[in-house]
Amino acid sequence: MDEVDSAIVHHLQLDGRLSNRALAEKLGIAPSTCLERTRLLHRRGIIQGYRAQVSLRALNRPVQAMVATQIRPLRREVVAAFEKSVTQLPEVVSVYTMAGSDDFLVHVTAQDIDHLHAFLLDHFTERREIISFRTSIIYQHLTNPVLGPLPPTADQRT
């Protein structure tokens, strides 16, 4: 990625609804050049899509938690079945497969603490492959809205 590609990615992360013409104007390049570069960023998998960022509170999901989960046996079919089932639950925002003492970190939302507790009892205590889980309530969820490329490490430069 060169500076123009980085600038395109930067501006689209700030506003994914920016028109090609407005984006080209911000970058000082021709709209046709901007469109071709944006299409190439899509084809290369750098830009993977666009989506609306919504308020969890407005969706009646003000309570968030991370559920650190261990499953056994750690066999491919058990892991795949767990991933498939948990990602289909409406309370689940995202699932991270981990290395270390926990196998998964599951980001969940709920209406309130009582619903969170019921969700955990219904979906985590009943599964035989889950041998343990720990729940941490999220007080505040902050994200970095704009990510750029990091400089290459010494190993990557050689």
C-alpha positions as CSV (number, residue, x, y, z in Angstrom):
1,M,0.0,0.0,0.0
2,D,1.3,3.4,-0.9
3,E,0.3,6.8,0.6
4,V,-2.8,7.2,-1.6
5,D,-4.1,3.7,-0.7
6,S,-3.5,4.5,3.0
7,A,-5.4,7.7,2.6
8,I,-8.3,6.0,0.9
9,V,-8.5,3.4,3.7
10,H,-8.2,6.2,6.3
11,H,-11.0,8.3,4.9
12,L,-13.3,5.3,4.3
13,Q,-12.8,4.2,7.9
14,L,-13.9,7.6,9.1
15,D,-16.9,7.7,6.7
16,G,-17.8,4.5,4.7
17,R,-20.6,6.4,3.0
18,L,-18.2,8.9,1.4
19,S,-18.9,9.2,-2.3
20,N,-16.1,8.4,-4.8
21,R,-16.2,12.0,-6.0
22,A,-15.9,13.4,-2.5
23,L,-13.1,11.0,-1.6
24,A,-11.2,11.9,-4.8
25,E,-11.6,15.5,-4.0
26,K,-10.2,15.0,-0.4
27,L,-7.2,13.2,-1.9
28,G,-6.6,15.6,-4.8
29,I,-6.8,12.8,-7.4
30,A,-9.1,12.1,-10.4
31,P,-12.4,10.3,-9.6
32,S,-11.5,7.6,-12.1
33,T,-8.1,7.0,-10.3
34,C,-9.8,7.0,-6.9
35,L,-12.4,4.4,-8.1
36,E,-9.8,2.1,-9.6
37,R,-7.7,2.2,-6.5
38,T,-10.7,1.6,-4.2
39,R,-11.7,-1.4,-6.4
40,L,-8.2,-2.7,-6.2
41,L,-8.2,-2.4,-2.4
42,H,-11.4,-4.5,-2.4
43,R,-9.9,-7.1,-4.7
44,R,-6.8,-7.4,-2.6
45,G,-8.9,-7.9,0.5
46,I,-7.7,-4.8,2.3
47,I,-11.2,-3.3,2.3
48,Q,-13.5,-6.2,3.3
49,G,-16.8,-4.4,3.4
50,Y,-18.9,-1.6,4.9
51,R,-21.4,-1.7,7.7
52,A,-23.5,0.5,9.9
53,Q,-22.1,1.0,13.4
54,V,-25.1,0.9,15.7
55,S,-25.7,1.7,19.4
56,L,-26.0,-1.5,21.5
57,R,-28.1,0.5,24.0
58,A,-30.6,1.5,21.2
59,L,-30.9,-2.3,20.4
60,N,-31.8,-3.0,24.1
61,R,-28.3,-4.6,24.6
62,P,-26.8,-2.3,27.3
63,V,-25.0,-5.0,29.2
64,Q,-21.8,-6.4,27.6
65,A,-19.5,-9.2,28.9
66,M,-16.6,-11.3,27.8
67,V,-16.9,-15.0,28.5
68,A,-13.5,-16.8,28.6
69,T,-14.3,-20.4,27.8
70,Q,-12.4,-23.7,27.9
71,I,-13.7,-26.7,25.9
72,R,-12.6,-30.4,25.9
73,P,-11.7,-32.4,24.0
74,L,-9.8,-30.1,21.8
75,R,-10.6,-31.9,18.6
76,R,-11.3,-30.2,15.3
77,E,-14.9,-31.3,15.1
78,V,-15.7,-30.2,18.7
79,V,-14.1,-26.8,18.1
80,A,-16.0,-26.4,14.8
81,A,-19.3,-27.4,16.4
82,F,-18.8,-25.0,19.3
83,E,-17.9,-22.1,17.0
84,K,-20.9,-22.7,14.7
85,S,-23.4,-23.0,17.6
86,V,-22.1,-20.0,19.6
87,T,-21.9,-17.6,16.6
88,Q,-25.6,-18.3,15.8
89,L,-26.7,-17.0,19.2
90,P,-28.3,-13.6,19.0
91,E,-26.6,-12.4,22.1
92,V,-23.1,-13.1,20.7
93,V,-21.3,-10.1,19.1
94,S,-18.0,-11.9,18.3
95,V,-15.9,-15.0,19.1
96,Y,-12.2,-15.0,19.4
97,T,-10.2,-18.3,19.2
98,M,-7.4,-18.0,21.7
99,A,-4.0,-19.5,22.6
100,G,-3.2,-19.9,26.3
101,S,-5.4,-21.0,29.2
102,D,-8.7,-20.1,27.5
103,D,-9.8,-21.6,24.2
104,F,-12.3,-18.9,23.3
105,L,-13.3,-15.4,24.3
106,V,-16.9,-14.7,23.5
107,H,-18.3,-11.1,23.5
108,V,-21.9,-11.1,24.5
109,T,-24.7,-8.6,25.1
110,A,-27.9,-8.7,27.1
111,Q,-30.8,-6.5,28.3
112,D,-29.6,-6.7,31.9
113,I,-27.7,-8.8,34.4
114,D,-30.6,-11.2,34.9
115,H,-30.8,-11.9,31.2
116,L,-27.0,-12.3,31.0
117,H,-27.1,-14.8,33.8
118,A,-30.0,-16.7,32.1
119,F,-28.1,-16.7,28.8
120,L,-25.0,-18.2,30.5
121,L,-27.0,-20.9,32.3
122,D,-28.9,-21.8,29.2
123,H,-26.0,-21.8,26.7
124,F,-22.8,-22.4,28.6
125,T,-23.6,-24.6,31.6
126,E,-25.6,-27.1,29.4
127,R,-22.9,-27.8,26.9
128,R,-20.9,-30.9,27.7
129,E,-17.8,-29.8,25.9
130,I,-17.5,-26.6,28.0
131,I,-15.4,-27.5,31.0
132,S,-15.2,-24.0,32.4
133,F,-16.0,-20.4,31.7
134,R,-15.4,-17.0,33.4
135,T,-17.5,-13.9,32.8
136,S,-16.2,-10.4,32.9
137,I,-18.6,-7.5,32.7
138,I,-17.6,-4.7,30.3
139,Y,-18.0,-1.2,31.8
140,Q,-17.0,0.6,28.7
141,H,-16.2,-0.5,25.1
142,L,-13.8,1.8,23.2
143,T,-12.4,1.1,19.7
144,N,-9.9,2.7,17.4
145,P,-12.1,3.8,14.4
146,V,-9.1,4.2,12.1
147,L,-6.3,1.7,11.6
148,G,-3.4,2.2,9.3
149,P,-0.6,-0.1,8.3
150,L,2.2,-0.6,10.8
151,P,5.8,-0.1,9.8
152,P,7.6,-3.4,8.8
153,T,9.7,-5.1,11.4
154,A,13.4,-5.7,10.8
155,D,12.6,-9.3,9.7
156,Q,10.1,-8.1,7.1
157,R,12.6,-5.6,5.6
158,T,15.2,-8.3,4.7
